[in-house]
Amino acid sequence: MGFSVVDGEPVATAWSAGSVIDLGGLPGFTFSEAFGINDAGQVVGFSQVGVAQYATEWSGSTIINLGGDVDSEALGINNAGQVVGYSAARLGTYATEWRGGSAINLGGLPGDHVESGAYGINDTGQIVGYSIIVIPEPSTWAMMLLGFAGLTFAGHRRARAGGPALAG
């Protein structure tokens, strides 16, 4: 799976029984790339249309926009036709499963989630991928604690001086 360069642009490509197959892309695509295939020959990847990327499935001679968010890539498909990958969000990406024309946000590890993506799905529906969370550095924790201590001290001083106390 992958792509071939045709007229200077990458085009999703499959190789089967010694043949090279130009998969094309969604209407108006400028380039496409394939990432996964199942035993039925269904292929998943993305099609670039203008400045947007759309998770795409090639099934026989049909090219399908999997739906959901713009700026998405389908990376894996199992033999039941379940598709996974990622979709872009305002502040990062999230692992996605496409089912019945809908994109389902799979989330990530607990914490301040920044990014996740799903790379593959097996025939029992188990999904593998990655999840990135933000854990503040020790120096950041120290600065936050000093800041809170300073606010507490300032509020205490105002209250003792008869001024308005800081809301807390």
Number of C-alpha atoms within 10 A of each C-alpha: 15 15 20 20 13 11 7 8 11 16 25 26 20 21 11 8 5 6 8 11 14 15 23 20 27 22 11 10 18 16 23 27 26 27 21 23 22 16 11 12 14 17 28 31 29 29 32 24 17 10 9 13 21 26 32 27 27 22 16 11 8 11 18 18 16 23 16 19 19 16 18 28 30 31 25 26 29 22 17 14 21 18 30 32 30 28 28 19 14 5 9 12 21 26 27 28 25 21 15 8 11 13 22 17 17 16 16 19 13 9 10 12 18 17 22 25 28 24 22 20 23 14 13 9 14 9 20 15 15 13 17 18 14 10 11 10 8 9 9 11 12 12 11 12 12 12 12 12 12 12 14 14 12 13 18 15 15 13 13 10 10 8 11 12 15 13 5 6
